[in-house]
Amino acid sequence: MTPGEAFPPPPATEVTMKQLLAGNEAIARAALEAGVRVAAAYPGTPSTEILETIATYPGIFAEWAPNEKVALEVALGAAMAGARALAAMKHVGLNVAADPLLTASYTGTAAGLVVISADDPGMHSSQNEQDNRHYARLAKIPMLEPADSQECLDFTRQAFEISERFDTPVLVRTTTRINHGKSPVTLGEPVTPPAPAFRRDLPKYVMVPAHARRRHAVVEQRALALREFSETTPLNRIEWGDRSLGIITSGVSYQYVKEAAPQASVLKLGFTWPLPPQLIRSFAQEVKRLVVVEELDPYLEEQVAALGFTVEGKSLFPILGELEPSQVAAALAGRQPPPPPELPELPGRPPVLCPGCSHRACFHVFKKLKLIAMGDIGCYTLSVLPPLAAIDSCVCMGASVGGAHGVSKALGPTARVIGVLGDSTFVHSGITPLIDMVYNQGTATVVILDNGTTAMTGRQDHPATGRTIRGEPTTRLDLEQLCRAVGVKDVQVVDPGDVPAFEAAMASAVERQEPSVVIARHPCLLLTRERGQPLVVDAAACVECGQCFQIGCPAIGVTEGRRRPQPVISAELCTGCRLCAYVCAKDAIGEKSGE
Amino acid sequence: MSDIQNIMLVGVGGQGIILASEVLSEALLLSGHDVKKSEIHGMAQRGGSVRTDVRFGARVWSPLIPAGGADILVAFEQLESLRYLAQLRPGGQVLLSTEVIIPTTAIGGPPYPAHVEDLLRTRASQVWALDSLALATQAGNPRTAGTCLLGALSHLLPVAEEHWQGAFKAKMPPRFLDVNWQAFHLGKHACA
């Protein structure tokens, strides 16, 4: 093999001591360098690695909170007590934490408080693609948008200084390509902040109406001061180039602009609430054509237009999904992208439940019993895909429980409806609606798929695992005791690996005219790496009915049969869970004979 | 854009693409290049189709390879090479593992494509096919198939052997170093 073409030699510059870091790792490093003492989060793609990385620094108290609201309240309390603090979450997590955020804007803090919002344009692993820049405007708190890993480090450090200087929480808004993009970073030196101390300040921290009215005035004064800051901070800068085209941009879109239009003049905004009207005017007046390049909502565009300028933005770029450089180049030039190569139609390859996942048996049973299954956020969302297609809704964390209660109230007590969610999701937001169901005499069944971890985001601990973020033992939340304590009389714990027992438990639970809980307990195989003997198909006994294909197991492949496709089981992927053997009516699947 | 080189690694979640891209990026960084990499975590990794972009050069802006701009497509699986063929620039090169993983959706849906290499050649100037799974097994661990592909890829990249070694040491647990180094060289020699 010879190189197909000559690649340029490495540049002659000396190798610096830079490290390739993901944005999330750089944000964690910023927490270390800024002297953060308390950091809290609930896992959520694309934010999860921030706290996972912080947890590797022994000097910082790091925790998985049950949900994002609690995480922010913990960080706020720490900051009120004079310790620099950070809370990290995915975009939809900030909805959960919006309640403390909007009033933390009024209280301010004693030490720096930084909230990371990791948005997911394109919805790589999310249920919506909301644009969280609106939260900065809503809460009237400053917002920074880093454009690479170095800026993740530098901006997050500065965010703590801004927080203390202006007595406000600061939002650092990132997107998937920033969080999970890696680029070289030069590390800084950690600072040692002053020792924490709690100073009573009732008018500032006790938000009763009389105090809050005065604090609202402070918030508005602060917004004016922040706008002045926005005009002069180097976080916002003009890169003059050819003045026939001027582009206003922020975050990862800046990188696409630099690649797509290297000659253009660029106003790069790193500090995006409040925006700097004078700086924008001085830029807009100097360029012939003014364009805003941003993903999702016309957040910048509308504010630039409100200053009275003619600006192009969403007329060129979609409001849906992510951008990428060639799309930006084509839109600026008014070109259509080139047509893709002609290929045969390809089979899709969506993500699937892992081979041997205990959730698969559960959804098989729900389908068999023809239940209305209100779903939730977690791996089990994957059961919506054919052939399982076994959940009927997925909205937000915990919505399965309240949703199931609502369906049963709409259809009446004989409706066979369940709310199905994971153990971590139940702790996050499933407990309060379960209390509601008991209190308001509901009849639905809640199924907690308890695999002992937060699997989808990469196996994080939570209160019911009995281990902290650092894997240290702690008091374990007992899910069955909890359910009984809120008043559920019928609480069953079953291993769905025993399919008949699980099916019997489900059948009895859905018949009850009162709230019931089934805890389907089987550890996540990604955690235990548990493997039984792989199964094989007896080709002669197989009648090619296709039942085993209906469980959607990736270990079951397809081969040519006598008349129809026949299953073939991958010895590498099969974990020996036996669900396929269970659904096979002809006993054509089993352990290899003689073993 | 021309001084930036774009390598796209594609395959099936769980095949070790993120580790391979980690080693590759580190080796390029050690060689003195500006490097950016983009990948997706979370839901996309549950056995689904995955893509990781690695870009290097004097100054890299976007972490994403522009659509249709990949210079080299490294495919860990045959079907996935076709899924991302539109991302290869016309005349680019494909490094293809001959491994086949039939997706469950192939039952009742479009068939798994035949003649993958011929289809690749409609756009690629070169297609280097490699039985990376067999080579990895020969090296002593089938999970080193991605490392075999890196060995083959090393022919196309301006990275000295010492920087590959440095990247291996930085990104792999010590007990897996030997088997991976073996796999790297088997992949490299298979394409010599």
Interface residues (C-beta under 8 A of the other chain):
Chain A: M1 T2 P3 G4 F7 P8 P9 P10 P11 T13 E14 V15 K18 L20 T45 P46 T48 E49 H124 S125 D148 T176 R177 H180 G181 K182 S183 P184 V252 Q255 Y256 K258 E259 E322 E324 P325 S326 Q327 A329 P337 P338 P340 P341 E342 L343 P344 E345 L346 P347 G348 R349 P350 P351 V352 L353 C354 C379 T381 L382 P386 P387 M456 T457 G458 G546 F549 G552 C553 P554 I556 G557 V558 P565 E572
Chain B: M1 D3 Q5 V12 G13 S25 E26 L29 L30 S31 G32 H33 D34 V35 K36 K37 S38 E39 I40 H41 G42 M43 A44 Q45 R46 G47 G48 S49 G57 A58 V60 W61 S62 P63 L64 P66 A67 G68 G69 L79 E80 L82 R83 L85 A86 Q93 I102 P103 T104 T105 A106 I107 G109 P110 P111 Y112 P113 L119 T122 R123 S125 Q126 W128 P142 A152 H155 L156 L157 P158 C191 A192
